[in-house]
Amino acid sequence: MTAFSTLNTLPDSQLDNLREMGYISMTPVQAATLPAILQGRDVRAQAKTGSGKTAAFGIGLLQQIDSTQFQTQALILCPTRELADQVSNALRQLARFTRNIKVLTLCGGQPISAQRDSLNHAPHIIVGTPGRILDHIKRENIQLDNLRTLVLDEADRMLEMGFRDDMEAIIEATPSSRQTLLFSATWPEAIAAISTRFQRDALSVVTEEVSELPNIEQQFIEASNSEKLPLLIALLSERQPSSCVVFCNTKRECDDIAAALNDRDISTLALHGDLEQRDRERVLIRFANGSGRVLVATDVAARGLDIKSLALVVNYQLAWDPEVHVHRIGRTARAGEQGAAVSFVAADEMARAHALEDFLQQSLPWVAASTLKKGSSKPLPAAMMTLCIDGGRKAKIRPGDILGALTGEAGYRAEQIGKIVLTPTHAYVAIDAAQAKNALVKLKQGKIKGKTCRAILLKD
């Protein structure tokens, strides 16, 4: 294990911040790429979700930022809004060692006029999706003349989603002197072509084979499509996971399964591409803070999902691509923890199961459906509920202001209050489910920073 302190170019203030964040030793991708990134060299790295790549390029690019110059000096392209939000939040945490570094997220699904107004005062770092970034470049809302670092994060997914032309147009709009960092979970020919065309003498890093599985207990269960829902209910009732993601291949299945589980008192949220941006954001916040035990999601919608300790992954259908299967189940074994994954496989999915065996070069561990007692159903309630408060970062509200209001006049204990997440216009507070309704009343009766509080309780 290599400590961050061995990177001599990092200031003590940044090392102190990394220690506060729990970052002591570098992950393999960080140890392999950070020295070169800090030297200003181009890097292309094959690294899976959860490998620590965001901190690798984040720590590196922050060393190149001159916070006294109000110019856009770094641009990170991501395939989805969820991943862009995750990367932005990580960068803000990593940047706490210094002052006044502005990070702006630009994605579709939000008013372009409000984003244009935010760009009037150029952010130091922009994180966003290719379509919206290119839109702002064409409108001349973004000036990239002083860009020092360009990051293509999860480049393979951006290609799969049809962003190749947008990516190339954005790269062409950046200075040729930039540092280009390319991170991809897989390495198809199209990614290699982009690297060859746009990177200079790039260091190539492969930290692990994509087919290597983390510490995950897998089970495969043959089941007809009509058997899958009763088996899923039985599985959740039996295992009572603290958190679980169920992957489906269509948006309609997400909604139907979530509704069926909620009818059985299994606290469930649905996440797919048809949700409005605000609703997608709220679903992710609620699942991460324990206000939902089960998340039913499509692959694209769940991209960038950052849950530190996910107890169980269920494949309601097998993924079409074996590599996607590996990414799905890898979400349940972060940071070396033991994980569990169960896959339901119908007869018409057997070709996918055989392709997965070939990809993994091992037999799949099949388990009889009879091991699950169909018809058994135990409630799976969420431990927390989420309060949504009007007013976020733009209103200068801090987590400590909300915590003080709830533990002060409202009289709640700190352990009854969970995660507090701030967005530009709202604050989201997880609170013990048994106390949530009463807490809402008390918040409305009290004040935050001397102002009357407007809040609602988020429900399905």
N, C-alpha and C positions, 0 to 999 in steps of 0.2 A: 504494500500500500504506500503510495506517495503522497506526502502532505502538501497542502497548498502553500505552506510556508517555504517550500523549496523553490517556489517561483520568485526569484529575487526582485523581479520588476514590480511586484504588487506592493502597494504602500501598506503600512501597518494598519491604517484605518480600514482598508478593504479586508485585510486578513481578520481583523476583529469582527467586522460585519459578517464574514463568512462563518466564523466560529459561532456567532449568535444564531445564525441560520442552521447550525448543525453540520456545516460543511467543514470537515477536518481533513479527510483523505479524498484524493481525486478518484473518480471512477475511471475505468480503462479508457474510455473515449476522451475524457478530460486530460488524463496523463499523456495520451498520444498526440493530442491536437493543440493543447494550450501553449506549450513553448513556441510552436511555429506561429500560432495566431498572434501571440504577444510580440513576435518579431516582425509582424506585418506581412507574413507570407500567406499566399493563397492555400486553402486546404479543401480537399474533398474527402468526406468521411462517410462510410457506411455504418450506420448505427441505428439500433432499434429504439422504438418508443420506450421511455423510461430509463435510458442509458445515461442520462445526464448531459445530453448535447446542448440543451438550452443554456445551462450554466457555462458550458465550454465556450460557446460563441459570445454569450452575454458578458462574462468576465473579460474576455479578450477585447470586444469592441468598446467597452466602457473605458479602457485605458487610452483609447484613441480620441475620446470626446473632450473637447475644450468647452467647458460649460460657460465660459465668458463670451463665447461667440454664438450668437443666436442664429444658427444656421443648421440645416439638416445634415448631419454628419454620418448617420447610419440608417440603413433601410433593411427591414427584415420582411421577406415575403413568406406567407403561410397559406396552406390550402383552404382552411376554414376559419370562420369567425371565432369558433371556440378555441382553436389553437392560437389564433392571434391574441385573444384576450389572455390566455394562459401565459404566453410569452411576454406580453406587456406587463402583467403582474409580476412575473419572475424578474424582469429587468428593473422594475421599480424597487423590488426588495434588494437586488444586487447593487443598486445605485445608492443605497442609503448611506454608504461611507462618504459620500460627497454631497454637495448641495446644488439645487437648482438645475438638475438634469430633467428636461421635459420629455416625456414619452407619450406619443399620440397613437391611438389605434384607429385605423381607417378600413372599414369593411362595408360591404353592401348591407341593405336592410335598415340603414339609418339615413336621416336626411342629409343630403350632400351639402346643403347650404350651411348647416351647423358645422360640418367638418371644414368647409371653406373658411368660415369665420375663425375656427381654431388654428388654421394654417396661416392666418394673417401674421401671427407671431410664430415664426418657424420653430417647430420642435427640434430638439437635438436628435431624437430617434423616432422613426416612424415604423410601425408594425402594421401590416395589413394584408388583405387578399389581392391577388394580381388584378382582377377586374376593376375594383374600386381605385387602386393605386394608379393604374393606367388612365382611368377616367380623369383623375385629378391632374395628372401630368399633361394630358391633352388640353385641359382647361387652364393650364399654366398656374394652377394653385400650389404646386410643389416645385421648389427650386432645388435641383440636385447638383449644382455646380461644385459645391464644397463637400460632396459625399466622400467619405473615407472608407466605409465598410458596407458591403452588400452581402446579405445572408439569404440563401435559398433554403428554407427549412422544410423538410419532408418533400423534397423536390419530386420524388416519384409520384406522390399523391397529386401534386399540382398537374403533372402530365396526364395522369389518369382522368382528372376532372376537366381536361381540355384547355388548360391554361398555357400551353406551349407558346403560342403566338404572343400572348400578353406578356409572358415572362421575357421572351426575347426582345420585345419592344421596350420593356422597362429597362433591361440591361443596356440596350443601345443608347438609352437616354442618360446613362450615368457616365461619369468621367472614366477614361481608360486607365487612369492611375489608381483606381480604387483597389481595395483588397476584397476578394470574392471568396466567400465561405459557402460550401455546398454540402448539405447534409441530406442523406437519403437512406431509407431502411433497406431498399433493394437497389440494384445497379443495372437497370436495363440499358440497351444500346443508346436510347435517346438521351439518358442522363450522361452517359459517357461522351456523347457528341456535344452536349451543352458545356461540359467541363472542358473538353478540348478546345472549343471555340472561344470561350469567355474567360478561362482561367490561365494564369501564367505560372509555369513551373510549379504546379500545385503539389503539395504533399498529399499522398494518397494513404488513407488510414482505413483499415477494416478491423474493427474491434472484436467481432465475433461473427460466426456464420449465422445467417438468418434462420437456418434449420435447427440451431441449437436451442433446446427448450430449457427454460428456467425450472425451478423446483416446483413442479405442478403435478398434482394427482389428477389424471385424466380418466374419464369414463365415457364410453360410447354406448348408446342404448338404441337398438332398432325399434322404431315405432312408426305406425301409420300417422298420417297428418291428423286424423281425428283423435288419435290417442295422445298426441303431444301435450295439449292443454291440461288434461287430467294428470298426466305424469309430471308436468311442471308444477302444478299445485301441490301434488304429493311430495315432490322434491323439496320445495320451499318449506312446506309444513314440517317435514322430517328434519331438515338441516337447520332451519331457523337462522339463516345467515344474517350477520350484522349489516351487510351490504351485498348487493348482487346486480350484475348487469346481464340482461337477456338480449342477445343479438338476433334480430330478424332481418329479412331481406327486403321487406316492403314497408312503406309508411302505414298502410291500412292495417297490416298485422300488428304493428306497434300499438295503434289505438285500440284495436279489438282485444289484444292480450292484456293491455293495461286495464281496460274496463272490466274484463273478466276477473282479474286478480283483485282489483279494488272491491268488486262485489263479494269476494271471499274474505274481506277485511285484511288483505295483504297490501300494505302501503306501497303504491306503485306510481311511478311517473313515466311519461312517454316522451321520447326525444327523436324528432325526425325533421326533414327539410321543409315541411309545410308550416312549421311554427314561425310566428313572427319573432323578430330578433329579441324583443323584450321577454317574450314567453320562453324562448330557448335559454336565455340568460338566467331566468328565474328557476327553470327546471334544474340547470346545472348547479346553481347555488344551493338549492334545497337538497339535492341528492348529496352534495359534498358535505353539507352541515348536519346530515342525519335526519332531515325532515321527510325522507322517503327511503324505504328499505330496498326497493327494487327499481331499477331503471331499465325500461324496454326501449332499445335504440337500434337504428340502422347504423351501418358501418361509418358512412360519411358523417352523420350527425355526431357520432361518438368520438370522432377523430380529435385528439387533443384533450380528451377527458383525463383529468388529473386527480385521481383518488388515491390517497397514500396507502390505504390498507383495504383492498377489495377482497372480500371473503370468497366470492364465488362468481364464476362466469358460466353462463348457459348459452349454448348455441341452439336456438330453437330450430334453425336450419343450418346446415353446413355452409360455410362460405364457398363461393365459386372458385376462389384462388387459395391454394394451400398457404401461401405467405400471409394472406389476410387472416386465416385461422390462427397462425402463430401470433400475429399481432393482437388478435382478440384475447386469446387466453393469457398472453403475457401481461395483461393488465392486473392479474390476480397474484402476481409473484414479484412485486416491486421490492427493491432493496434487499434481495436475498430471502424474503419471507416465503413460507410455504403457501402454495396456492391450490385451488381446486377448480376444475372445469368439467362440465357435463355437456355432451353433445347428443341431441336427438337426431336420428337419421332415418328417413323414410326410404322405401324401396327405390324410388326414383332418384335418390341422392347417393346411392351406393357407388356410382362411378366417381363421385367427388371423394368418397371415403378411400377408394383405392388410389386415387391420385395423391391423397394426403399421405398414405402409407409409402408411396414411392418417393415423395418429397422428403419425408422424415427418415426414410430408410429403416423403418421399424414397424412391427405389427401394432395395430390399434388395440387398446384394452377394452374389449366388449364386455358389457354387463347385461344380464337379463332384465327386461322391463318389470318382471315379477318382483324384483328386489325393492321396488317402490310400491307402496300400498295405495293404489288408485282409490279415490273416494275419501281418503283421509284429508282433512283440511283444518289447520290450526291458524288462528289469526297471527299476523306478522305486523304489528303496529310500529310506527316510527317513534323513536325516543324523543324527537324534537319536533317543533313546529316553527315556522318562520314568520317574523313580523317584518313588514315592509314599511319603511319610514320615508316620507317625502323629505328630500334634502340629502345630498351626498357630498362628494369632494368639492363641488362648486360652491356649496353653502358653507364650506370650511368646517364641516362636521368631522370629528375624529372618533375612532372606536372608543377612546377613553371617555368622551362626552356621553355616549350612549350607555356604556357600562356604569358610569357614575349615576346616570338618571335611574337605572334599574336597581342598582345596589344601594342608592341613597334613599330618597323619599319613597320609592316604590317598595323597598325593603326586601329585595330578592338576594339570595346568596350567589356568590360568583360562580359556584359550581352548577347552578341552575341555568346559567347562560352559556351558550356555545359560541360558534364562530360569528364574527361580525364582519361583513363584507361591504365595502363602499364602492359605489359606481359614481359617475359624475352627478347623477340626479337623485339617487336613492341610497338608503342604507338597509341592509338585510341582516336581521338578528335572529339567530337560532336560540330558542328557549325551551326549557323542559315542557313537553307536550301537556302535562297536567296543569301547568301554570300559564299556558299561552293566552287563553281568553282573558284571564284576570290581568295579566301583564299588559295586554292591549288597552284595557280600560284605564289602568293606572298611568300608562304612557300618555294617553289622551288627556288625562286630568293634570299631568305635570308639564314640565317644560324641559327642552334641551337647549343649552346655551341661551337661556332667557326667552326662548320663543316657544309658543304653543306647538305641540307635536301633532302632525297628521299621519296616521298609520293605519294599515289594514293587516289582517291575518291571511296569509296565502293558503288557499285550499285547492283541492282538486276540482 
